[in-house]
Amino acid sequence: MVQLKVELATLPAMRVASALGFGAEPEGIAWDMIASFAQEAGIDLVDKDNVTFGFNNPDPSPGSENYGYEIWLPVAASVVGVDPVQIKDFAGGTYATTRFTGLSNIGRVWKELVAWVEDSPHSFGPDFCHCLEKLHNPLETDPEKYVFDLYLSVRTS
């Protein structure tokens, strides 16, 4: 087993455009909404400075193939939401973070990151529900070439 490389990072407070998809594959639904919104707002998602964060909302439930996935795109104060995309304020915080490649690895890496926090001097943070996924190359067509950073809220003291 490869040793997970984990760093602590502080995410700043940010204003985000939020798109929520729901169904058997809600990531694509949410992505289509945020991509359409970004295009209309003149935000270039190819620009490496324009990152997105995603997370399950709500989590999958036993016995159902449906769940939700929410994607956040940080935006300027002048940007206005257009239904179904809403504008939200994220308070920021301290996160344990790790990077990996390949969508097929996401479940395993999340479990390893949770185990890392459990075995560390840190505890889970107040925003434990926001287990954020940052996709570095959202226009990549091969899911096994996706590069992710995972963010898990922690308390450091």
Backbone bond lengths (Angstrom), bond angles and torsions (degrees), N, CA, C in turn:
res aa  C-N    CA-C-N  psi(-1)  N-CA   C-N-CA  omega(-1)  CA-C   N-CA-C  phi
1 M - - - 1.450 - - 1.522 109.04 -
2 V 1.327 117.02 136.81 1.451 122.59 178.86 1.519 109.25 -77.38
3 Q 1.336 116.52 136.00 1.466 121.00 177.17 1.522 108.94 -70.63
4 L 1.322 116.22 126.51 1.456 121.70 -179.39 1.523 109.74 -71.08
5 K 1.335 116.53 128.64 1.461 121.66 176.00 1.520 107.54 -92.13
6 V 1.336 115.99 115.42 1.460 121.45 -176.63 1.521 109.06 -121.35
7 E 1.314 115.39 137.55 1.466 122.32 175.15 1.517 108.10 -126.54
8 L 1.327 115.96 157.80 1.457 120.57 172.26 1.517 107.93 -94.95
9 A 1.316 116.10 137.05 1.463 121.48 -179.35 1.525 108.55 -137.70
10 T 1.322 114.98 147.19 1.453 120.53 174.80 1.515 108.57 -105.66
11 L 1.314 114.98 119.92 1.461 119.55 173.84 1.523 107.21 -90.06
12 P 1.314 117.48 130.43 1.461 119.67 -179.48 1.526 111.15 -74.32
13 A 1.314 115.42 162.00 1.464 119.14 170.50 1.525 107.35 -60.69
14 M 1.307 116.09 143.31 1.467 118.71 -179.88 1.522 110.54 -152.26
15 R 1.292 113.82 153.67 1.461 123.18 173.44 1.518 105.38 -96.18
16 V 1.343 116.61 129.90 1.461 119.77 -174.39 1.520 111.68 -130.29
17 A 1.325 114.65 146.87 1.456 121.07 166.03 1.525 105.31 -85.13
18 S 1.325 117.11 133.27 1.455 122.27 -174.34 1.517 110.81 -121.74
19 A 1.336 115.62 127.16 1.465 121.62 176.44 1.522 107.86 -120.86
20 L 1.327 116.66 132.39 1.460 122.15 -177.11 1.519 109.89 -119.11
21 G 1.340 115.30 120.42 1.455 121.15 174.81 1.514 109.62 -106.03
22 F 1.325 117.32 152.92 1.458 121.22 178.45 1.513 108.86 -142.34
23 G 1.335 116.17 135.78 1.456 121.58 178.52 1.512 110.34 151.00
24 A 1.322 116.09 -162.36 1.462 121.35 -179.10 1.525 111.76 -72.97
25 E 1.325 118.41 -27.39 1.468 123.55 177.36 1.527 108.59 -137.52
26 P 1.356 116.65 70.19 1.467 120.20 -172.44 1.523 115.13 -72.99
27 E 1.333 117.50 -17.56 1.463 119.67 179.79 1.524 111.32 -59.03
28 G 1.326 116.52 -45.18 1.462 120.71 179.65 1.522 112.61 -65.98
29 I 1.324 116.31 -36.41 1.463 120.55 178.13 1.531 109.82 -63.99
30 A 1.348 115.87 -48.72 1.466 120.59 179.90 1.529 110.50 -64.39
31 W 1.330 117.05 -40.47 1.470 120.13 -179.71 1.528 110.75 -62.90
32 D 1.326 117.27 -44.16 1.463 119.91 179.05 1.526 111.11 -59.72
33 M 1.332 116.80 -40.07 1.470 120.57 178.98 1.521 111.30 -65.14
34 I 1.341 116.84 -45.90 1.472 119.77 -176.54 1.520 109.92 -71.08
35 A 1.339 118.21 -35.46 1.468 120.81 178.66 1.523 110.90 -66.18
36 S 1.315 116.89 -41.67 1.462 120.83 177.78 1.526 110.57 -64.83
37 F 1.326 116.20 -43.57 1.462 120.96 177.70 1.529 110.63 -60.48
38 A 1.337 116.45 -46.87 1.467 120.96 -178.91 1.522 110.55 -59.86
39 Q 1.325 116.80 -43.54 1.466 120.27 179.37 1.525 110.59 -60.39
40 E 1.332 117.12 -46.84 1.463 121.13 179.88 1.528 111.99 -64.69
41 A 1.338 117.05 -31.58 1.468 121.77 -178.84 1.530 112.14 -87.00
42 G 1.337 117.01 -3.40 1.461 120.51 -179.92 1.518 113.23 75.86
43 I 1.333 116.74 27.34 1.472 121.98 178.84 1.523 108.11 -99.57
44 D 1.326 116.14 122.17 1.464 122.39 -177.62 1.525 110.16 -86.87
45 L 1.316 117.61 106.79 1.463 121.06 -178.80 1.526 113.19 -72.85
46 V 1.321 117.41 -11.03 1.466 120.49 175.24 1.530 110.34 -78.05
47 D 1.323 117.21 -25.90 1.464 122.52 178.11 1.522 109.00 -62.73
48 K 1.333 117.46 123.07 1.470 121.16 -175.94 1.524 112.69 -63.02
49 D 1.317 118.83 -16.31 1.466 121.30 177.21 1.527 112.16 -79.62
50 N 1.311 117.61 -14.01 1.463 121.97 179.60 1.522 109.12 -99.60
51 V 1.325 115.82 89.40 1.460 121.90 -176.68 1.521 110.21 -96.53
52 T 1.310 115.90 161.04 1.456 121.44 173.43 1.528 108.71 -124.88
53 F 1.323 114.64 152.88 1.462 122.31 174.32 1.516 107.09 -124.88
54 G 1.326 117.55 140.96 1.453 120.94 178.22 1.510 111.85 -134.02
55 F 1.325 115.48 160.94 1.466 121.26 178.12 1.522 109.54 -164.47
56 N 1.329 116.26 156.20 1.456 121.50 176.86 1.530 109.52 -68.12
57 N 1.337 116.26 135.97 1.462 121.30 177.98 1.524 109.15 -162.02
58 P 1.341 119.03 95.79 1.461 128.54 -1.23 1.528 111.03 -83.52
59 D 1.341 113.97 166.67 1.461 120.61 177.20 1.525 110.55 -64.27
60 P 1.332 116.63 158.62 1.462 119.44 174.40 1.531 110.45 -59.43
61 S 1.315 116.52 146.67 1.465 122.70 178.00 1.513 109.21 -113.63
62 P 1.337 117.50 145.04 1.464 119.63 176.15 1.528 110.30 -57.66
63 G 1.314 115.40 136.20 1.452 120.16 177.18 1.519 115.10 87.38
64 S 1.335 117.59 -2.82 1.460 120.04 178.95 1.516 109.56 -130.30
65 E 1.322 116.07 136.79 1.466 119.19 176.72 1.532 110.93 -84.38
66 N 1.322 117.53 -7.87 1.458 121.84 -176.46 1.523 112.11 -92.88
67 Y 1.313 115.03 142.54 1.466 122.63 173.54 1.519 106.78 -157.53
68 G 1.317 115.73 176.27 1.455 119.88 -179.96 1.504 111.66 -110.30
69 Y 1.312 115.70 154.92 1.462 121.81 175.10 1.520 107.28 -140.84
70 E 1.334 115.40 127.48 1.460 121.86 -178.43 1.524 109.15 -111.93
71 I 1.315 116.70 134.95 1.465 122.11 177.00 1.514 108.51 -117.23
72 W 1.342 115.07 134.10 1.459 122.72 177.22 1.522 109.91 -110.81
73 L 1.313 115.60 136.85 1.457 123.45 173.49 1.520 107.29 -123.47
74 P 1.344 118.83 112.74 1.473 119.40 177.79 1.527 110.24 -58.91
75 V 1.343 115.54 135.88 1.461 121.25 -176.90 1.522 110.64 -135.49
76 A 1.323 115.22 160.13 1.466 122.32 177.42 1.527 110.30 -73.30
77 A 1.313 115.11 162.87 1.469 121.54 -179.10 1.526 111.90 -60.86
78 S 1.304 117.79 -25.53 1.468 121.23 -176.95 1.526 113.27 -80.59
79 V 1.334 117.81 -12.01 1.466 121.05 -176.47 1.526 109.35 -79.06
80 V 1.327 115.61 134.51 1.461 122.83 -178.96 1.528 109.12 -111.66
81 G 1.312 116.70 139.50 1.456 120.63 176.77 1.514 111.72 -68.47
82 V 1.320 115.81 148.92 1.462 122.81 176.22 1.526 106.13 -129.79
83 D 1.336 116.59 118.69 1.451 122.34 -175.62 1.527 111.13 -48.52
84 P 1.323 119.93 128.77 1.450 128.85 15.65 1.533 114.93 -93.20
85 V 1.311 118.97 4.39 1.467 122.17 -179.64 1.529 109.28 -83.14
86 Q 1.321 114.85 127.73 1.460 122.00 -179.23 1.521 110.02 -108.75
87 I 1.324 116.49 158.09 1.464 121.97 173.68 1.525 107.85 -101.42
88 K 1.337 116.01 132.47 1.470 122.09 -179.78 1.525 109.03 -132.21
89 D 1.329 114.97 159.02 1.462 121.49 173.31 1.517 108.77 -107.98
90 F 1.330 115.97 128.82 1.461 123.52 178.45 1.518 106.99 -108.47
91 A 1.321 117.37 128.82 1.465 121.99 -174.21 1.523 113.69 -75.39
92 G 1.327 117.80 -16.65 1.464 119.98 -176.54 1.516 110.29 81.59
93 G 1.322 116.40 -174.88 1.462 120.35 179.34 1.510 111.95 156.14
94 T 1.321 114.54 -175.13 1.461 122.30 -179.20 1.523 109.09 -98.83
95 Y 1.325 115.27 135.09 1.460 121.46 -174.94 1.524 110.88 -135.41
96 A 1.342 115.49 143.52 1.456 121.42 164.43 1.515 105.03 -82.06
97 T 1.332 117.04 132.33 1.456 119.64 -175.77 1.524 110.71 -135.44
98 T 1.315 115.07 148.31 1.459 121.67 176.58 1.524 108.66 -146.03
99 R 1.310 116.12 154.17 1.475 122.60 -179.43 1.524 109.30 -115.37
100 F 1.347 115.07 143.96 1.465 120.78 176.18 1.524 108.87 -155.49
101 T 1.310 115.93 169.93 1.460 122.68 179.84 1.521 109.38 -121.81
102 G 1.338 115.96 140.73 1.460 121.98 172.86 1.513 113.66 101.51
103 L 1.316 116.37 116.11 1.460 121.59 -179.69 1.522 112.09 -57.59
104 S 1.314 118.13 -34.06 1.466 120.30 -178.47 1.527 112.04 -64.06
105 N 1.314 118.66 -15.92 1.467 122.35 -178.97 1.524 113.73 -92.23
106 I 1.326 118.39 -5.23 1.462 120.40 -168.69 1.533 113.25 -62.15
107 G 1.321 118.04 -43.12 1.467 119.91 -179.91 1.520 112.22 -63.51
108 R 1.329 115.56 -45.53 1.463 120.40 179.81 1.520 111.09 -62.31
109 V 1.340 118.05 -43.77 1.466 121.17 -177.19 1.528 110.43 -68.43
110 W 1.350 118.15 -37.80 1.470 119.27 175.22 1.528 110.17 -58.96
111 K 1.334 117.70 -45.61 1.468 120.84 179.76 1.523 110.81 -61.44
112 E 1.328 117.56 -41.16 1.464 120.94 179.38 1.524 111.38 -66.88
113 L 1.331 117.64 -36.45 1.462 120.53 178.82 1.529 110.49 -68.19
114 V 1.316 117.78 -41.73 1.472 120.71 175.89 1.529 109.85 -60.98
115 A 1.332 117.45 -44.88 1.472 121.20 178.75 1.524 110.85 -62.33
116 W 1.331 117.59 -37.36 1.457 120.95 178.41 1.535 110.47 -60.89
117 V 1.339 116.33 -45.40 1.474 119.75 179.11 1.526 109.78 -63.52
118 E 1.333 117.36 -43.36 1.464 120.66 -179.90 1.524 111.90 -60.18
119 D 1.323 117.32 -33.19 1.470 121.82 -178.74 1.525 113.03 -92.62
120 S 1.321 117.92 1.17 1.468 122.33 -177.27 1.531 109.58 -98.91
121 P 1.334 116.84 172.98 1.467 119.34 174.91 1.538 112.54 -75.64
122 H 1.317 117.65 -1.10 1.458 122.41 -177.53 1.528 110.12 -92.68
123 S 1.316 115.93 163.89 1.464 121.30 173.86 1.524 108.10 -123.65
124 F 1.326 115.24 166.02 1.454 119.10 179.58 1.515 109.37 -65.87
125 G 1.313 115.55 140.97 1.452 121.47 -175.25 1.512 113.21 -83.75
126 P 1.309 115.36 177.42 1.458 121.03 -176.77 1.528 113.33 -67.90
127 D 1.314 117.49 -22.21 1.462 120.96 179.95 1.521 110.78 -105.26
128 F 1.338 115.33 41.66 1.463 119.75 -178.77 1.524 110.98 -56.36
129 C 1.341 116.89 -27.97 1.463 119.08 -179.66 1.527 111.47 -68.76
130 H 1.316 117.34 -21.56 1.461 119.78 178.09 1.532 109.79 -93.69
131 C 1.303 114.85 79.41 1.458 121.49 173.63 1.525 105.35 -89.10
132 L 1.314 116.25 95.64 1.458 121.47 -169.02 1.524 112.71 -86.77
133 E 1.318 115.13 144.03 1.458 123.45 175.68 1.522 107.99 -120.39
134 K 1.316 115.35 121.40 1.471 121.15 178.08 1.524 107.09 -106.88
135 L 1.321 116.02 118.98 1.468 121.69 179.49 1.520 108.12 -98.81
136 H 1.330 115.85 119.02 1.465 120.87 -175.74 1.525 113.73 -77.95
137 N 1.307 117.54 -26.76 1.470 120.66 -175.25 1.526 110.62 -130.93
138 P 1.348 116.75 67.62 1.469 119.72 -173.54 1.521 114.99 -65.86
139 L 1.304 118.10 -15.61 1.469 119.48 179.41 1.528 112.49 -92.41
140 E 1.338 117.49 -1.55 1.461 122.20 175.52 1.531 108.37 -63.73
141 T 1.324 117.71 137.53 1.460 120.97 -178.10 1.526 113.52 -94.18
142 D 1.326 118.49 -16.75 1.464 122.38 179.61 1.532 108.48 -98.46
143 P 1.343 118.89 109.06 1.461 121.24 -178.25 1.530 114.38 -57.11
144 E 1.335 117.23 -24.04 1.465 119.04 179.21 1.529 112.34 -79.55
145 K 1.331 116.79 -3.84 1.469 121.43 174.03 1.527 111.57 -105.34
146 Y 1.348 117.23 -0.38 1.464 119.88 176.50 1.530 108.87 -61.15
147 V 1.324 116.19 138.84 1.463 122.10 175.74 1.530 107.29 -114.13
148 F 1.324 115.49 120.22 1.456 122.39 -176.81 1.519 111.90 -115.41
149 D 1.331 115.66 148.60 1.463 123.21 159.94 1.513 105.43 -112.97
150 L 1.329 117.08 130.61 1.455 121.67 173.95 1.516 108.42 -101.43
151 Y 1.331 116.74 141.25 1.465 122.80 -179.54 1.516 108.98 -125.86
152 L 1.342 116.47 122.20 1.455 123.14 178.96 1.519 108.61 -120.64
153 S 1.334 117.12 120.20 1.462 122.44 -175.61 1.535 110.79 -61.49
154 V 1.348 115.64 131.60 1.471 121.36 179.44 1.523 111.66 -135.01
155 R 1.312 114.89 157.76 1.461 123.28 168.19 1.526 105.90 -104.00
156 T 1.293 117.88 134.24 1.459 120.30 -175.68 1.518 113.40 -99.17
157 S 1.317 118.42 -6.83 1.480 118.17 -179.71 1.499 111.78 -118.96
